[in-house]
Amino acid sequence: MTAPPQASHGLPASPQAAPVEQPSITPVTASTDRASSVEQPSPVEQTECSRAGCRQQAVWALHWRNPRIHAADRRKTWIACGEHVVYLREFLSARDFPVEVAALAQRPA
């Protein structure tokens, strides 16, 4: 019987690890600046409320930025259902983040 191969530091060499399959990550909204190789979400996923745990259809867009880290022309967007638009706006406003709320433009099917 032969001894396992030794690494240069005297410990047994670790076996070749099998590649780990990465989970599929689907963004809440489709962004126009994403690479074309990124899988685009379905229309239902595109309009899901950004509030944690909420799966309601979003009808509002909250455009905001963190002025401490984002340039003045940089905007992030969360989308919200009617029930959570006020909560999300107040969450961002409490942190002194500039927020604009607008009706979410629905994309044609």
C-alpha positions in Angstrom: 0.0 0.0 0.0 1.4 3.4 -0.9 1.2 6.5 1.3 -1.0 9.4 0.2 0.8 12.1 -1.7 2.4 14.8 0.5 2.1 18.5 -0.1 5.2 20.6 0.2 4.4 21.5 3.8 4.3 17.9 5.0 0.5 17.5 5.2 -1.4 15.1 2.9 -2.5 16.8 -0.3 -6.1 17.6 -0.3 -8.2 15.8 -2.9 -9.4 17.7 -5.9 -12.6 19.4 -4.8 -15.6 18.9 -7.1 -16.9 22.2 -8.6 -19.7 23.7 -6.5 -22.8 24.6 -8.4 -23.8 28.2 -7.7 -27.4 29.0 -7.0 -29.3 30.9 -9.6 -29.8 34.5 -8.6 -32.7 36.4 -10.1 -32.7 40.2 -9.7 -35.9 41.8 -8.6 -35.8 44.2 -11.5 -34.2 44.0 -14.9 -31.6 46.7 -15.5 -30.7 48.0 -18.9 -27.0 48.1 -18.0 -26.7 44.4 -17.2 -24.7 42.2 -19.5 -26.8 40.3 -22.0 -25.5 37.0 -20.7 -27.4 37.5 -17.4 -30.7 35.7 -17.3 -33.5 38.2 -17.4 -36.3 37.7 -14.9 -39.9 36.9 -15.9 -42.4 39.7 -15.8 -43.8 38.5 -12.5 -40.4 38.6 -10.9 -39.8 42.1 -12.3 -42.7 43.5 -10.5 -42.4 41.8 -7.1 -42.3 44.2 -4.1 -38.8 44.9 -2.7 -40.0 44.6 0.9 -38.5 41.6 2.6 -40.9 38.7 2.5 -43.5 40.4 0.3 -44.5 38.7 -2.9 -47.2 41.2 -4.0 -47.1 42.9 -7.4 -45.2 46.2 -7.3 -47.0 49.3 -8.6 -44.6 52.0 -7.2 -40.9 52.8 -8.0 -38.7 54.4 -5.3 -35.6 56.0 -6.8 -33.0 56.7 -4.1 -29.3 57.1 -3.4 -27.0 57.1 -0.4 -25.3 60.5 -0.7 -22.3 59.3 1.4 -21.4 56.7 -1.2 -23.2 57.5 -4.4 -22.5 60.3 -6.9 -25.3 62.8 -7.5 -26.2 61.1 -10.8 -26.4 57.6 -9.3 -29.8 56.3 -8.4 -30.9 52.9 -7.1 -34.5 51.7 -7.5 -36.7 49.7 -5.2 -40.2 48.7 -6.3 -43.1 48.4 -3.9 -46.7 47.3 -3.7 -49.3 49.7 -2.4 -49.1 48.3 1.1 -45.3 48.9 1.5 -44.6 52.0 -0.5 -44.9 54.3 2.6 -42.8 51.9 4.7 -40.0 51.8 2.2 -40.1 55.6 1.6 -40.0 56.2 5.4 -37.1 53.7 5.8 -35.0 55.6 3.2 -36.0 59.0 4.4 -35.1 58.2 8.0 -31.6 57.7 6.8 -31.6 61.0 5.0 -31.4 59.4 1.6 -33.0 61.4 -1.2 -36.1 59.5 -2.4 -38.4 60.0 -5.3 -41.6 57.9 -5.6 -43.3 57.4 -8.9 -45.9 55.0 -10.4 -44.1 52.0 -11.8 -44.3 51.9 -15.6 -45.5 48.5 -16.7 -43.7 47.0 -19.6 -45.8 45.6 -22.4 -46.2 41.8 -22.2 
